[in-house]
């Protein structure tokens, strides 16, 4: 009899709540002048981002097509409503891509249907020696947009590399650059110092010919060294190729430990090679685990797709390199499995709801409030 009375009481209580001021429909809508729009820089978090309700106090993403700026709108009770997106750049006048300036597509053949301009590396940077990389990485491509990830350390063996993408998101050209001063300056100095010795000879033409041959041999040797430096870091049998394993989990206590905490299922994880090209994709299983198998030696980037709907309401709180950008850059050798691609997320309401008056959100919403009041 006690169970039956409790069931009736809960039903009556729910009926009273739902027939009053609490509605199933969440009144929290994105502002159309911001949602799915393009901006030169990240919009400031303010009430204007939502037509009704208030925006979350944090904004995720970097504004790219893969990781757009993302926020949510919450109603007065703290219930999550619509998800809103925004992008960096300017909308193309002849397609749905992003271009640096609208003039890039003016007069282009077929521009009325889609903008198909070829992305290109910036010639003053590509293949050159630089003291440092530019702060604005978009200057690394003369046409198109620069990849979000720049790989390498800038050395001869490991140059900086990036890709230039057209408005359709296709990587059209791969670029590279080196840190420091071009080594050709030392070769020129040694050649100049050798010239006075040749002048003392009575057979100038023969000496000139010998010098030219020496220069050609030296140039060939430099070219051979460059080719050797560009060779793969290691060569091994397919049987000795390596695997990458990782996990995405709900790091509720935010301590970076995956033990005894649930994984997040169906999150998309992408794998990029050293040139910034996507070569594989996987989804996490019911324990949040993912893997990429049989990988040749080289450099790779593991990239969690932050816009994945299964991460809605979550924010990144742990990453092995502490960058908290949803990426892990690593290098594999022969028989060199990597199992530390771990990303911890939390959905702590204090991070997303901030100081909003939200008694319902702090108790788990409507049903959470009912359970608290009934002592369940």
PyMOL commands that set and color helices and strands:
alter all, ss='L'
color gray80, all
select helices_A, chain A and resi 2-18+47-49+102-105+137-140+184-198+204-229+238-240+309-311+349-353+359-362+365-374
alter helices_A, ss='H'
color red, helices_A
select strands_A, chain A and resi 29-30+37-39+50-52+54-55+69-74+80-88+90-91+98-99+120-121+129-130+141-143+145-146+160-165+171-179+242-250+268-272+278-283+289-295+298-304+315-319+327-332+338-346
alter strands_A, ss='S'
color yellow, strands_A
deselect
rebuild
show_as cartoon
